[in-house]
Amino acid sequence: MALIEVEHLSKSYGSHVVLDDISFAFEGGQIIGLLGPNGSGKTSLIKILVGLIKDYSGGAYIDGHSADPHTKAMVAYLPEKTYLPDWMRCVDAIEFFADFYADFDKDKAYRMLERFELPPKQTIKSMSKGMQEKLQLLLVMCRNAKLYILDEPLGGVDPAARAFILDTIMRNHPEGSTILLSTHLIHDVQEIFDSVLMIGRGKVLVKARVDELCVDGRTIEDVFKEVYHYAWQVN
């Protein structure tokens, strides 16, 4: 059974169709790139998978389940935007996650807090955007999850921060786990992917393993530019 499976999934906002009858499946144990320009439907697809969007047609399954307590227990989700309350401090966030998730490694979280140079008792309200993103990444990667769903973890940060984030992800996900990483910054991350899913204008444009795409010296970035050049041109 596929770990992630989508069947005839459609989602619209009013008259605007974001996902139009898409279907795909991925086995577990790999790093999957969910690729597309801003506005291509990546975040909507992710929110459906994790259960934040419920008004859609078709099916979206993780480990054979639509979003439910089973999937929430096995999925670690990093949203695109900051979601922690302003009043929380780093220690409050760690204790909250430790109470909420049975697979959360609190000792590891405190070690990473020190490594990330985040003051334990500083409030989120007084943190920079970069510090907030570090804290959210720490909280997600200290879960011993089966599936990590990361929505644009590299968006809005400088190249040095991107390298730090990628290193954190690669060092801290458990062996055998799966990562679904959404991004439009292909150059920085293409080396880590095993498979890619490119979506745009409501459709699946490419779904393939990297070793099938990258032949004759082509990179994922080359394929991305080629695919979206045709998908986005005006007829």
N, C-alpha and C positions, 0 to 999 in steps of 0.2 A: 504493500500500500504506500502511495506517495505521502510524503510529509505535508506538502502544500499542494492543494488541488483546487482549481477554480473551474466551474462549469457554467457556460452560457451566462456569464455575469454581466449585468448592465446597471449603470448608475447615471442618473441625470439630475441636474439642478435646474428646475424649471424646464425650459426648452433646450437647455445646453446639455448635450450628451457627452459625458466624460469617459465612460466605459461602455462599449457597444458590443454585447454578446461575445465576450472574450472567454477563452478556455485555455488552460495550461496545467501542467503538473510538474513537480520537482521531487526527486528523492532526497532524503536527508543526508547529513554528513558532508555538506559542501558549502562553499561561499558563493552566493548568488548575487549578481549585480542587477538591481532593478533600475533601468536606465531610461532617461528621457529628459527633454528640456523642461523648464518650469512650465506648469500648466498642462502637462501631458497626462495627468491622472494618477501619478505615483502615490501621492498622499491619500487620495480617495481609496485606492486599492488597499493600501496598508490599513487604513482605518476600518475598512470592511473586514479584513482578516482578523484584526484584534477586537472587533465588536463595538467600535465607537460609532460606526454608521450602520444603521439597521434597515433603512428604507432603500432597498435595492432588489433587483430580480435576479434569479439564478442562484448558484451555490458557491460558497467559499469555505473551504475546509482546511483545518490543521489537524493532522493525525486522525483524520476521519470525522472530526467534529466541527460543526459550526461553532462560532465563539460561545464559550460556556465556561464553567469552572475548571473543566479539564484543560482547555487550551490556555486559560489565564495562568494556571499553575505551571505550565511548561514553556511559556513564552515570556521573554524579557524584551520590553518595548521601549525604544528611545524615540520620543516624538520630535517633530521638527521644531517646536517652540517650547520655551520654559514653562513648566507646569507646577513647580513647587511654590507653596505660599511664601509671600515676602517675609513673614515673621520667623520662618524656620531658620535655624542655624544648621551647620553641617552635621553636628552631633544629633540634632533632632531628626534630620532626614535619614541618617543611618539607623537610628533606633526605630523610626517608623517603618522602614523597609524590613528591618529584622523582625518586627512584630507581624508584618503583613505577609511576608514570603518565607515559607519553610526552607527554601533552598538558598537563602541569603547568607553570605559568609561575612559576619560582622567583624571578625578579627582582620580579615583581608581588607575590608573597607577602611578600617582605621590605619592600616599600613599604607594603603593607597592615598589616603588623605594627607599623610605626611609626605609621601613621594610627590604628590601633586602640589605641595606647598599651599594647601588650603587651611586657613585658620579654623580650628574646630568650632569656635563659638562666634564666628562672624555670621551675621544674618544675610540671607539671600538678597534682601533688598539693597544692602550696601555692597554687594559683589559686582564686579564687572561682568559683561556678557560672557567673556572667555572663562572666568571662574565658575559661573553658573553652568556652563556647558561641561566643564571638567567634572563638576559635582554630579550632574545628571549621568554622564558617561560612567563615572565610578559606581554609582548606584546600580546601573544596568549590568555592568560587567562583573559585579560581585555576586550576581546570581548564578547558580549552577543550573542554567536553563538548557532545554533541548533545542530551542529555537530563539535566536536573537533577531529582532526586527528593528532596524536602525534607519530612521527617516532623515535623510540629508544631514548626517553627523558632521560633514565637512563644510556645509554652507556657511558663508559669512565669516570664515576664519582665515588667517594668513597661512602661507605655505608651511611655515615652521609648526604651527598649531595642527595643521592637517597631518603632518608626519607624526606628531605626538599622538594624535587621536588614533591613527591607523595602527601604530605600534602598540598602543593600549589594547585595542580590539584584538589584535593578532596574538598578543601575549596572554590574554586573560579568558578567551573563550575555551571551554572544556573540549578535550579531544572527542571527536565524534559528533559534536554539536553542529548546528546549521546556522548560517548567518544570511539574512536577506537584507542587503544594504542598498538603499535608494540614494541615487546621486545624479547630478548632471555634470560633475567634475571628473571626467573619465581619466584624464591623464594621470591624476594622482593615485588612482586606485586600481587601474586595469590589471596590474600584476598579481593581485590577490584573488581574482575571480576564477572559479571553476566553470560557472555557467552564467549566462546573461539572459535577461528578458528586457527587450526594448519595446516600449509602448508609446503610442502617439495617435492623436485624432481618434481616440476611442478604441483603437485596435492593437493587437499584438503584431508588431512589425518584425521582430526577430526573437526566437527562443532557441538557444543552442548552447552547446558546450564550447568553451573558449578554444580548445584544441581543434575543433571543427571549423571555427571562424578564422583563426589566426594561421593561415597558410600563406606561403609565398611572401613571408615577411610582413604581412598585414598585422596591425594592432587593433585592439578593440576600439581605440579612438578613431582609427581609419574607417572601420565599419560604421561606427556611430555617425561620423560626418557624412558618409555616403548615404546611409539610411535616412537621416533626417533632412538632408538636402532635398531628397525627392519627396519625402512625406510632408514637408512644410512649404514647398513651393506652391505658388498660387497658379491655378489653371487659368 
